Amino acid sequence: MMPAHRARALDGNRIRDQILAELATEIAQLKAAGIVPGLAAVLVGENPASQIYVRSKVKACESLGLYSEKIEWPAETTTAQLLALVQQLNQRNDIDGILIQLPLPPQVDSKRVLEAVDPAKDVDGFHPVNVGRLVSGQPGLVPCTPAGILEILRREGIPIADARAVVVGRSDIVGKPVAMLLLHQHATVTICHSRTRDLAGVAREGDILVAAMGRPAFITAEFIKPGATVIDVGINRLSSPEEVRRVFHDPAEALRQLETRGSVLVGDVQPEEVRQCAGAYTPVPGGVGPLTIAMLMVNTVRAAGRRMKPEGLPRE
């Protein structure tokens, strides 16, 4: 009997550790020049997921010896108050990166707040100036999750040049920027979305398939070209036995996890089917997620380096 095919899992934790070890050298050089890179994380309201994300970002700064500042404001905060805060952070010389944790409460004009951030401190890469630099292939701060995806592909030896890449999802945060990064690496890129005709058929053309639509286990075997590299960006939390049974073909292990932890994490790709048909894939958790925070650290350190005086002396 032929053994069942098992795709290669791409270990995001290992790649994150590589990147952070390399970053330590840059941090040491900046500190020798009198600069401690600093990140300000702004959290508005009490979204539990946002609190976890911000906590992990601050913890990552501490482990690298970076300065970090968590600014927590109540859910009633107005757009005007946030704009004033961003203006203050733009002017502070000890802050190299400004992170506005999304989503913001509904009364806040998120777009205005994000556009108020100094592009040189926009470590999320969301500012139109950085978006324009990305599109035109100029140096700038690149969104963290897309940058992390490129690091996974590069460090795992997945060929990008000449590959067919299909991105399912057209968000400004992941879908569009990762498509641009792949295009700059000479992939032929197709962006799909909910209105794409024969979505599974188009997805199946991809040597590299990026799933980033925020729908649990939406990408099944019929979407995956045999042997393709599948990058699963989704982080979806299942909190009921019914959801778990709907997603997993063999739900026993996931149901045990639900009972002990209260929820089960699943990506946008059906986890059992991707292991059977892909050549390589990113698991959830432990795939793309760790790279997002690693690239935030990279962006913060690079932003600090770019704000040094041209002759390499410390900022005043």
Buried (B, 14 or more C-beta within 10 A) or exposed (E): EEEEEEBEBBBBBEBBEEBBEEBEEBBEEBEEBEBEBBBBBBBBBEBEEBBEBBEBBBEBBEEBEBBBBBBBBEEEBEBEBBBEBBEEBBEEEEBBBBBBBBEBBEEBBBEEBBBBBBBBBBBBBBBEBBBEBBBEEEEBBBBBBBBBBBBBBEBBEBEBEEBBBBBBBBBEBBBBBBBBBBBBBEBBBBBBEEEBEEBBEBBBBBBBBBBBBBBBBBBBBEBBBEEBBBBBBBBBEBEEBEBBEEBBEEBEEBBEBBEEEEBBBBBBBBBBBBBBBBBBBBBBBBBBBBBBBBBBBBBBBBBBBEBBEEEEEEEE
